[in-house]
């Protein structure tokens, strides 16, 4: 890859990801951040956010007419609630994800190939959709909100467990994703020595799991981050539960400050504690991934690495398969069935069509949803291609760390930053309208925001693909004098084309489920419409909207399966696939076949 391409990709990454976040941080220390206002540094936003002038209480007011501000002690409890939910989600995701990853990657369980792909289905379902679906299960329906019930000493504990379990069911595939790769990278020689000494259980406990621990913990930290920064799911759970079953979380503070017109300065200041936790955990993930990569590459570099042997389950094969299918049923099957049951009948779908796409609609959420997600996928793949290749060839993941930054920070940072950047007066003066935000324009703002948030998934997909390609192919092309663009299009692109398709579909599908940041830019998406309608208790129409969103996601995955159908076996270029396809790819780039 040419140096100029890497520089251009890094600049694009800074512009779409780091710059908006930095702009939001600047807003928190400016007196007036209105467009065209003179910049004047102040600390009043942090004072308004954290230091009430009145004696401590549940709510305090900073100044006459100002929005109510919670006391510091109350906000500390809310932060503790969010941390408890994140920890609970991470621990439960480990409990679900590690055994599933072990079964699908390192055992002789029946249906192993099915399990190796089916775990991704819960990942594409929005947590808000799953929360709505479980609310429709008959025996799990909450009691009426008007029901007179006394306070329960266990109400907060139950609320934490409820939210943690829901997040774990939605995000355990992240643990599986990291754990599967870590478990398959354990050197066979170390496991064989442990098996000779104490048998397979000792090898699993003393060798396999400890060596895979960095990757497993990295997945758990991501689950913690996602659960820590989510507010839409807990807001919905509080809306449908009685008062004694509700729990307040910290990320909602920034959203409330934004919605009550306290401004991006106060909203961003309120998100600072979550940002500090997110940056610290992001650094921990970087160290863990680096340690895992170093450990996994040691055997390959020394020439002693061999693929590990699968663990034999014996008479536990069928029970293990049933447990894995049961987990998939809880995380994806049951919610989908509940939505289908609630939305039964064509009348709900007719009503939904009139609301979001029919002649009475003024927003056309289907079109905007497809446009935002499709444009985000189209823009993300080239960036991920360059950055993933750079990370794979240099062994440094610093740019990946910058790309992951929007996932580690509260949604208000990215949303507020984008709104400040794309709402500048000069944009309207230059174009006549605002092409980033105006409803009658292409609305590039939400699409760029989605690129910034989900680019890391595309980078990881292509990074993993480039790691499987022998770098000597490129070295031979360089020796033969092949230009960088010809090397890219003739050698690299054919070999990682399946991974490029996967990266694009990942961004597209994940963009369909975004709500926490895009709601700040008023993007008209299906999930935003769902988030609005659940507060009006239109259950049948909400269920129909959820099914419609799932169908769009399923169609995208079906297209991926069809497009990869002819190359699935060599999709990530493994083993003999590299040897078989390398001469053909090298020849198409002008490299003599014998040189590769």
FENPEUR-V555181 format. One record per run of one state. SS is the DSSP state (a for helix, b for strand, c for the rest). FROM is the first residue (numbers start at 1). LEN is the number of residues. If there is no record, write none. Layout:
ss;from;len
SS;FROM;LEN
SS;FROM;LEN
This chain:
ss;from;len
c;1;2
a;3;25
c;28;2
b;30;1
c;31;10
b;41;1
c;42;2
a;44;7
c;51;8
b;59;3
c;62;6
b;68;3
c;71;1
a;72;35
b;107;1
c;108;4
a;112;7
c;119;2
a;121;4
c;125;2
a;127;9
c;136;2
a;138;3
c;141;14
a;155;30
c;185;3
a;188;11
c;199;1
a;200;30
c;230;2
a;232;9
c;241;2
a;243;3
c;246;5
a;251;9
c;260;3
a;263;8
c;271;1
a;272;31
c;303;8
b;311;1
c;312;2
a;314;29
c;343;3
a;346;11
c;357;8
a;365;30
c;395;3
a;398;11
c;409;2
a;411;12
c;423;2
a;425;7
c;432;12
a;444;24
c;468;4
a;472;8
c;480;4
a;484;29
c;513;5
a;518;4
c;522;4
a;526;11
c;537;2
a;539;25
c;564;4
a;568;3
c;571;5
a;576;13
c;589;4
a;593;3
c;596;1
